Amino acid sequence: MKIRTNTQIEGILRMAFCLDGNSIKDVAEMANINQNILYKWNCGAMRFSPDNIDKLLMYFHEYEPERFDRAERMYDALRGIK
């Protein structure tokens, strides 16, 4: 994983939710994040706290690493990051 800003990480995490995998409801439950906050964040209505970003990163690395890796590659390709 590259060194990234919180904004970049949020973009990758949002992209991961667009890919096939567990629903937002399931992710919220497994990552111990309030479901309503996760829905609002995913639709772009609010920024995420660093604590919640960490919880999501831990979730994806533990339960769905392929989904996160795919989202990260897509994010980099769309922005021309090598």
KOLTOR-494086 format. One record per residue (C-alpha): x, y, z; residue in one letter; residue number from 1. Coordinates in steps of 0.02 Angstrom, whole numbers, plus 32768, in hexadecimal, padded with zeros to 4 digits. Layout:
(rec (X; Y; Z); "A"; NUM);
...
***
This chain:
(rec (8000; 8000; 8000); "M"; 1);
(rec (803F; 80AD; 7FD3); "K"; 2);
(rec (8045; 8143; 8046); "I"; 3);
(rec (7FA2; 81A0; 8029); "R"; 4);
(rec (7F3E; 8232; 806C); "T"; 5);
(rec (7E9A; 8215; 80C7); "N"; 6);
(rec (7E3F; 825B; 802F); "T"; 7);
(rec (7E91; 81DB; 7FBD); "Q"; 8);
(rec (7E6B; 814E; 8036); "I"; 9);
(rec (7DB5; 8185; 803F); "E"; 10);
(rec (7DAD; 8182; 7F81); "G"; 11);
(rec (7DF2; 80D1; 7F7C); "I"; 12);
(rec (7D7A; 8097; 8004); "L"; 13);
(rec (7CE5; 80E3; 7FA8); "R"; 14);
(rec (7D1E; 808D; 7F0A); "M"; 15);
(rec (7D29; 7FE8; 7F69); "A"; 16);
(rec (7C70; 7FF6; 7F96); "F"; 17);
(rec (7C48; 8002; 7EDB); "C"; 18);
(rec (7C96; 7F56; 7EC0); "L"; 19);
(rec (7C44; 7EAF; 7EE3); "D"; 20);
(rec (7C52; 7E79; 7F98); "G"; 21);
(rec (7BFC; 7E8B; 803F); "N"; 22);
(rec (7B75; 7F0F; 804E); "S"; 23);
(rec (7B8C; 7FB2; 80AB); "I"; 24);
(rec (7B1C; 7F6D; 8134); "K"; 25);
(rec (7B8B; 7ED4; 814B); "D"; 26);
(rec (7C2B; 7F3A; 8145); "V"; 27);
(rec (7BE8; 7FB5; 81C6); "A"; 28);
(rec (7BBE; 7F27; 823B); "E"; 29);
(rec (7C63; 7ECD; 8226); "M"; 30);
(rec (7CCC; 7F6D; 8230); "A"; 31);
(rec (7C69; 7FAE; 82C7); "N"; 32);
(rec (7C33; 804F; 8270); "I"; 33);
(rec (7B86; 809C; 827C); "N"; 34);
(rec (7B29; 8067; 81E0); "Q"; 35);
(rec (7AD7; 8111; 81C3); "N"; 36);
(rec (7B7F; 816A; 81CE); "I"; 37);
(rec (7BC9; 80EF; 8150); "L"; 38);
(rec (7B38; 810B; 80D7); "Y"; 39);
(rec (7B48; 81C9; 80E6); "K"; 40);
(rec (7C04; 81C2; 80CE); "W"; 41);
(rec (7BF6; 814F; 8037); "N"; 42);
(rec (7B7C; 81C4; 7FDE); "C"; 43);
(rec (7BF5; 8255; 7FFA); "G"; 44);
(rec (7B8B; 82B3; 8078); "A"; 45);
(rec (7C15; 82BA; 80FB); "M"; 46);
(rec (7CCE; 829C; 811C); "R"; 47);
(rec (7D07; 8206; 8180); "F"; 48);
(rec (7D68; 8210; 8222); "S"; 49);
(rec (7E18; 81C4; 8222); "P"; 50);
(rec (7DD9; 8144; 82A0); "D"; 51);
(rec (7D51; 8107; 8229); "N"; 52);
(rec (7DCB; 8106; 8197); "I"; 53);
(rec (7E3D; 8096; 81FF); "D"; 54);
(rec (7DAB; 8022; 8228); "K"; 55);
(rec (7D7F; 8011; 816F); "L"; 56);
(rec (7E33; 7FF4; 813D); "L"; 57);
(rec (7E42; 7F6A; 81C1); "M"; 58);
(rec (7D9E; 7F1E; 8184); "Y"; 59);
(rec (7DD5; 7F19; 80CF); "F"; 60);
(rec (7E82; 7ED6; 80F7); "H"; 61);
(rec (7E3B; 7E4E; 8165); "E"; 62);
(rec (7D9D; 7E19; 8108); "Y"; 63);
(rec (7DA5; 7E57; 8054); "E"; 64);
(rec (7E5A; 7E80; 8024); "P"; 65);
(rec (7E3D; 7E58; 7F6B); "E"; 66);
(rec (7DAE; 7ED4; 7F63); "R"; 67);
(rec (7E19; 7F5E; 7FAF); "F"; 68);
(rec (7EAE; 7F36; 7F3E); "D"; 69);
(rec (7E3F; 7F3D; 7EA5); "R"; 70);
(rec (7DF5; 7FE4; 7EDB); "A"; 71);
(rec (7EA4; 8028; 7EFB); "E"; 72);
(rec (7EDF; 7FF5; 7E4D); "R"; 73);
(rec (7E44; 8043; 7DFE); "M"; 74);
(rec (7E5C; 80E4; 7E61); "Y"; 75);
(rec (7F12; 80F1; 7E2A); "D"; 76);
(rec (7EE6; 80CB; 7D74); "A"; 77);
(rec (7E5D; 814F; 7D6F); "L"; 78);
(rec (7ED2; 81D3; 7DB7); "R"; 79);
(rec (7F6E; 81A1; 7D57); "G"; 80);
(rec (7FCE; 8171; 7DF4); "I"; 81);
(rec (805A; 80F5; 7DDA); "K"; 82);
***
